[in-house]
């Protein structure tokens, strides 16, 4: 087997350390950041693997169920004379994540993910007098929720070039990111814009790999059990199911094709700190939870005679079905640099 094939043998997991909100990253949830990092081969490092990933997601489309609706339609349906109402017009979510992988034993890998997030949102408001105005929220940025996960190889038919492998994972998302950012007027920033969640969340994963060299196929299930945060907000649980294919087309080039499915439950605002359903579309827990399917082509370049590689992935939705009214993802780019020591 050519050495450039080795990064394809990594176990793909689906977890992230960003807010698992059905509003935006619910369409990736816990299946983007580390999933992309580990396909780059970071878990194959003999001593230590480091992966740095930049992610950029853009959202403009608003859906009701599976139907696309215009921002002005939503605004006019919910605005009542004598009261204002706000909707999102565009949103950009950026994230820079550093993933470290350490081989504790031959069968156990330990991963830690450190994210830094930056969120921007444009809003449209219809005032009490019926005037419509657009404005941009202040940028929200900072350290997100750090995640730690262990990957255990439960079965493999060969130690170096397996054709079958079963991997189990268990982890924890920690509440390191701020979840109490406030606006200039003193109110809480939208829950999905907060860098963190304020909760300790268990993470569970099962991955099966089947190799037909130079083609490798994987199936992955990942469950994120969301707990109530210290500010009383609880994001919906999330199930991610992924089919992944990687094919070596040249000595140092691998092509990938993924199908990423997500089911996210509704959020709950137990203390009512983030909910203003009569005033804002995004501050209504009824407008959370979705089913989504993403199509993700990728290309990976291995740096010759080194432990490094580069990967570029593009994600676009194939299907989106939301509860209530939600602004959904239009596209996402992920760029990953990995180096194994």
C-alpha positions, 0 to 999 in steps of 0.5 A, a space after each residue: 500500500 502506498 503511504 499516501 493511502 494511510 490517511 484514508 484508514 483513519 476512523 471517522 467520528 462525528 463530533 464538534 465542540 460548537 453550539 449544537 443549535 438546530 438554527 445553524 450548526 444543527 445541520 452539522 452539529 457534531 459531525 463536521 469539525 472532528 469528522 473532517 480532522 480525523 479523515 485527514 489522518 490526525 488519529 494515525 500519529 505515532 506520538 501526537 497528531 495536530 489538526 487545525 481546521 477553519 470552517 465558514 458557514 453562510 446562511 440566508 435561506 429561511 424555511 417553513 418545514 421544507 418550503 423556502 419563504 422570504 424574510 418579508 413574508 415571515 416578518 409580515 405574518 408575525 408582526 402585530 401593530 403596536 409591537 416590533 418583530 425581528 427576523 434574521 436576513 443573513 448569518 456567517 459562522 466561522 470557527 477555528 478548531 485545533 484538534 490534538 490526538 494522542 495514542 494512549 494504547 494500540 487500541 485507544 486514541 484520546 482526542 481533544 478539540 479546542 474551538 474559537 468561534 466568530 458569529 455575525 448576523 444581519 437582522 430586519 426589524 419591523 417597528 411598532 409603527 410598521 417601519 422596516 429597518 435592517 441592521 447588523 448585530 455586534 460580532 460575537 467571538 470567543 473560545 467555544 466549548 472544548 470537547 474530549 473523546 476516547 476512540 476504542 478499536 473494538 475489532 480490526 482484522 489487521 493491525 496495519 492494513 485492515 479491511 474491516 474495523 469497528 470503533 467505539 467512542 465516548 466523550 464529553 463536551 465541556 462548558 468552557 465557552 461563554 453562554 451569557 453574552 449580552 447586547 448593549 441594552 442588557 438582554 441576552 444575545 440569541 442562544 445560537 450566537 453564544 460561543 458556548 452552551 454552559 452544559 456538560 454533554 455526553 457524546 457517543 459514537 459507533 464507526 464501521 470501516 470497510 476497505 476495498 483498496 484503493 476505495 474505503 467506505 465508512 458508516 458512522 453513528 453519533 449521538 450528542 446528549 444535550 444537558 441543561 446549561 447553567 443559564 437554563 437553556 437546553 439544546 435539543 439532542 442530536 443524532 448524526 448518521 454519515 456515509 463516507 467514501 475515500 478513493 486514492 486517485 494518485 500517489 498524493 491525492 485522495 478524493 472524498 464523498 460524504 452524505 451527512 444526515 442530522 436529526 436535531 430535537 427542539 430546544 428548551 428555555 427552562 428559565 425563559 432568559 433567551 425566549 421572546 417568541 412574540 418579538 423575534 423569530 430566532 428567540 422562539 424555541 418552537 423554531 428549533 429542531 430539524 432533519 437535514 441531509 448534506 452532500 460533502 465532496 472533498 479533496 486531500 493532498 498529502 505533503 510528500 516525505 512528511 507527516 502533513 496533509 491538506 484537505 478542502 471540503 465543501 458542504 451543500 444541503 440536499 434536504 432540510 425540514 425544520 420546525 416552525 421557521 428557521 434560517 438554514 445553512 446554504 453552504 459550508 467550507 472546511 479547510 484542514 491542515 494536519 501534521 503527525 509527529 
